Amino acid sequence: MADLEKGTAVAPAKSLEAQTDNEGLPVLVGRLSDGVTTLLDTKFSLLKVEIKEDLNAYIRGAVTILIGGIIAAVGFAIVNVAVALFVGSLMPETMDPAIRLALGFAATGAVYLVIGGIFIVTAKNRLGKQDIVPNRTVEELRKDKEWLKKEL
């Protein structure tokens, strides 16, 4: 009322639609650019998380293969000696002792190579099932591409 008494009129508040009309193209492009930048930052963060998860899975698989190889080698060395001596003692006494031991080592060595190979192939197949493509990030980027197409 005081404004009316002084002879000044109070301007009505601008509506949101009127504000956007007055903002102009540079301001809208700036806001769009900020939005796209934020979107890309979010997508890159998701990509980094997925890459870390996949890398951890591959490292665990590689460590498993390494442990399997070490265990197979140690088992091959220790048990092969004992079993080879035992198998050699089962050979006929008429055979040359060196040939008996050689046959014992060959038989047990073959068994342990098969066991170690099975362990390594199993771990390799597990790693082969890992998908190296960050699927969640790719899907999000596809959605964003479609959204941008609709907006522009």
C-alpha positions in Angstrom: 0.0 0.0 0.0 2.8 2.3 0.7 4.0 2.0 -2.9 0.6 2.8 -4.2 0.5 5.9 -2.0 3.8 7.1 -3.4 2.5 6.5 -6.9 4.9 3.6 -7.8 3.6 0.3 -8.9 5.1 -3.1 -7.9 6.0 -5.2 -10.9 4.7 -8.7 -10.7 7.3 -11.5 -10.3 8.6 -12.9 -13.5 7.4 -16.4 -14.3 9.9 -19.2 -15.0 8.8 -19.2 -18.6 9.5 -15.6 -19.0 12.9 -15.9 -17.4 13.9 -18.7 -19.9 12.7 -16.6 -22.8 15.0 -13.8 -21.6 18.0 -16.0 -20.9 19.1 -16.2 -24.5 20.8 -18.9 -26.5 24.3 -18.5 -25.0 23.0 -19.1 -21.4 21.0 -22.1 -22.5 24.0 -23.6 -24.4 26.2 -23.0 -21.3 23.7 -24.8 -19.1 23.5 -27.7 -21.6 27.3 -27.8 -21.7 27.5 -28.0 -17.9 24.9 -30.7 -17.9 26.8 -32.7 -20.6 30.1 -32.3 -18.7 28.5 -33.5 -15.4 27.0 -36.5 -17.3 30.3 -37.4 -18.9 32.1 -37.1 -15.5 29.6 -39.5 -14.0 30.0 -41.9 -16.9 33.8 -41.9 -16.7 33.5 -42.6 -12.9 31.3 -45.6 -13.7 33.8 -46.7 -16.3 36.7 -46.5 -13.9 34.8 -48.5 -11.3 33.9 -51.2 -13.8 37.5 -51.4 -15.1 38.8 -51.8 -11.5 36.3 -54.6 -10.8 37.3 -56.4 -14.0 41.0 -55.9 -13.4 40.6 -57.3 -9.9 38.9 -60.4 -11.3 41.7 -60.9 -13.8 44.3 -60.5 -11.1 42.6 -63.0 -8.9 42.4 -65.4 -11.8 46.1 -64.9 -12.6 47.1 -65.4 -9.0 45.0 -68.6 -8.9 46.8 -69.9 -12.1 50.2 -69.0 -10.6 49.3 -70.8 -7.3 48.1 -73.8 -9.2 51.3 -73.9 -11.2 53.5 -73.6 -8.1 51.5 -76.3 -6.3 51.6 -78.6 -9.3 55.4 -78.1 -9.6 56.1 -78.7 -5.9 53.8 -81.7 -5.9 55.4 -83.0 -9.1 58.8 -82.7 -7.6 58.2 -84.2 -4.1 55.6 -86.9 -4.8 57.2 -87.8 -8.1 60.4 -88.8 -6.3 58.6 -90.9 -3.7 56.2 -92.5 -6.2 58.9 -93.0 -8.8 61.0 -94.9 -6.3 58.0 -97.0 -5.3 57.0 -97.7 -8.9 60.7 -98.5 -9.7 60.7 -101.0 -6.8 57.7 -102.8 -8.3 59.6 -103.5 -11.6 61.2 -106.9 -12.0 64.5 -107.3 -10.3 66.0 -108.5 -13.5 65.7 -105.0 -15.0 68.6 -102.5 -14.8 68.0 -100.3 -11.7 68.4 -97.1 -13.8 65.6 -98.2 -16.2 63.4 -99.1 -13.3 63.8 -95.7 -11.8 63.4 -93.9 -15.1 60.1 -95.7 -15.8 58.9 -94.9 -12.3 59.7 -91.2 -12.8 58.0 -91.1 -16.2 54.8 -92.6 -15.0 54.4 -90.4 -12.0 55.5 -87.3 -13.9 52.8 -87.9 -16.4 50.1 -88.1 -13.7 51.2 -84.9 -12.1 51.4 -83.0 -15.4 47.8 -84.0 -16.1 46.6 -82.9 -12.6 48.4 -79.5 -12.9 47.1 -79.1 -16.5 43.5 -79.7 -15.3 43.9 -77.0 -12.6 45.3 -74.5 -15.1 42.7 -75.1 -17.8 39.9 -74.8 -15.2 41.2 -71.4 -14.0 41.7 -70.2 -17.6 38.1 -71.2 -18.5 36.9 -69.2 -15.5 38.9 -66.2 -16.8 37.5 -66.7 -20.3 34.0 -66.2 -19.0 34.9 -62.7 -17.7 33.5 -60.0 -20.0 36.1 -57.3 -20.7 33.5 -54.8 -22.0 32.1 -52.6 -19.3 28.5 -53.4 -20.0 26.9 -51.0 -17.5 28.9 -48.0 -18.9 28.1 -48.9 -22.5 24.4 -49.2 -21.7 24.4 -45.9 -19.9 26.2 -44.2 -22.8 23.6 -45.6 -25.2 20.8 -44.2 -23.1 22.5 -40.8 -23.0 23.0 -40.8 -26.7 19.3 -41.5 -27.3 18.4 -38.8 -24.8 20.7 -36.2 -26.5 19.2 -37.1 -29.8 15.7 -36.4 -28.5 16.8 -33.2 -26.8 18.6 -31.8 -29.8 
